[in-house]
C-alpha cells in the first residue's frame, strides 16, 4: 500500500511539473469539455493529495491500510472539489465569457473615432456583446477615412482591423 501511495503522489507531482514546464513552453492545453471534474488538473490534484496523505498517514500513524485509504480518499475528494469549484469552473466560465476572436469581427460595422489616413493607423469603436470596444484600424488600399465615418471590418492583421467605408 505504501508503494501505491508514493507512486500516485509521484504521478500527480510529475504531471504538475511537466504541465507547468511543457504547457507554458508550447501552449499545450487539454480540455475536459463539459465534464470539468474529469479535467487533468482535478485528476492530478486527486492523485497527488490521495498519495501524499496516504503516505504520510501510513508513516505517522499506527492505522491499518483501510482507514488510511478511507481518510486519504475523503481528503483527496475534498481538496479536488475545492479546486474544481474555486479554480477550474470559474476559469472555464471566464474563458467562455471573453470577447470573440478578432476574426469573428469581420463583417461587423464600426465607427471611426480617430481618422484613418494613408499609411497611418486610426481607431474604431464597435459593439460586441453589449459592450463598446475600441481598436486600431487601417483602411483598405490606404484610403483616407474621416472621423465619425461608418466602416465595415473586412480583415484583421496582427491586432489591427482593416476597414472600408460603408
N, C-alpha and C positions, 0 to 999 in steps of 0.2 A: 504494500500500500504506500509505503514511503517513496518508493521509486516512482509510482504512478503520480503522486503529488508533485514531486520535483520535476518530472517530465512535463506535466501540464503547466506548471509555473514557468518552466523554461520556454515552452512553445508560446505562451502568452507574451512573455518579455521579448523573445526573439521577434515575434510578429510586430510588436510595438516599435522596436528599434529599426527593423528593416523597413517598415512603413514610413517611419519618420525620415529615414535617410533616402531611400529609393523613391518614395512617393513625392517628396519635395524636389528631388533632382529631376524626375521625369514627369511630374504632374499626374501620377497614376491615382486613379480613384476607382474604388469598387463600390457599387451601389446595390442595396438590397431591394430596391424598388418599393413596393407598397408594404413590405414587411420589415420595418425598421428594427424589430427585435432580433432579426437574423443578420443584421449588419456585421461586418467583420470586426468593427470596433466593440460591439457588445459581446460577441463571441470571445474575442481576445481578452476583454475585461473579465468575463466569467471564468475563463481558464486560468488567468493569472491569479485572481482572488481565490478561487477554489483550491488551486495547487499550493499557493503561498500560505493560506490559512491552515489548510490541512497539514502541510509540512510542519508549520510552527506548533500546531496543537499536538501532533504526534511526538514532537521532541520536548515540549514544555509541559505536558500533562501526562497522567497515567491512564488516559482514556483508551478504550479499545477502538478498533478501526470504524465500527458502525457509528458510534456517537461523533467521532471526528468527521466522518464523511457527512453526517447529517448537519452538524453545525457549519461545516465548510460550505455545504450546499445552500443553506439558508443565508449565510453571509454573502456568498457569491451572487445569489439571486437578488439580494437587497442592493448590493453595490451596482450590479448590472442594471437593475431597474432605475436606480438613481441616475446613472449615466444616460440611460435611454431617455428618461423624462426631462432631465435637466440639461442635456447636451445634444444628443442625436436628433430628437424630434424638433426642438427649437431651431437647430441649424438647417434641417431639411425644410422647415416652414419658411425660414428666411431665404433659402435658395429659390424656392418656388415663387416667393413674393418679389424677387428682384426684377429689375427692368428687363424688358425683352432685349434681345441682342440688337446691335446696331443694324444688322442686315434685315431684321424684321421691320425696320422703319421705312424701308424702301417702298415708295408709292404714297406715303403719307404727305400731307401738306403741312407747311410751316410758315412762319412769318420772319422776315429778315429784321433783326434788331440792330445790327451793325452792318452797314453797307458792305457789299462784296465787290471788290474791284479786281481788275485784271492782275493776276499774279499775286494777289493779297487775299488772305482769308477774311471772311466776315463772320457773323454769328447769327444763328437762327434760334427761334424758340418754337417748340412743338409740345403737344399734349400727349401724354401716354398714361393710361390708367387713371385719368382724372388729375394727374399731376403735370405741371408745366416743367419742361426741361429745356436747357439751352445747350448748344453745341457749336463748335467751329464748323464753318461751311465754305466751300468754294463753288464757283459757278461752272457749269458745263462750258467747255471751249473758252474759258477765261472771259466770259461775258461780265458786264458790269450790271449789278442789281442793286437798286436803291433801298435804303432803309424804309421799312414799312411795306415792302412788296410781299405778295404771297408767292411761295415757291413750292415745288414738289421735290421730294427727296428721290433721286434716281440711282444713287450708289453710295457706298461708304468705303473709304480708304484710310486705314490706319487711324481710326477715330474721328476723321473729318468727313462730314457729309458732302456729297456732290449734289447740287440742286439746279433746277431750271425754273425759270419764271413761269407762273401759271397764266 
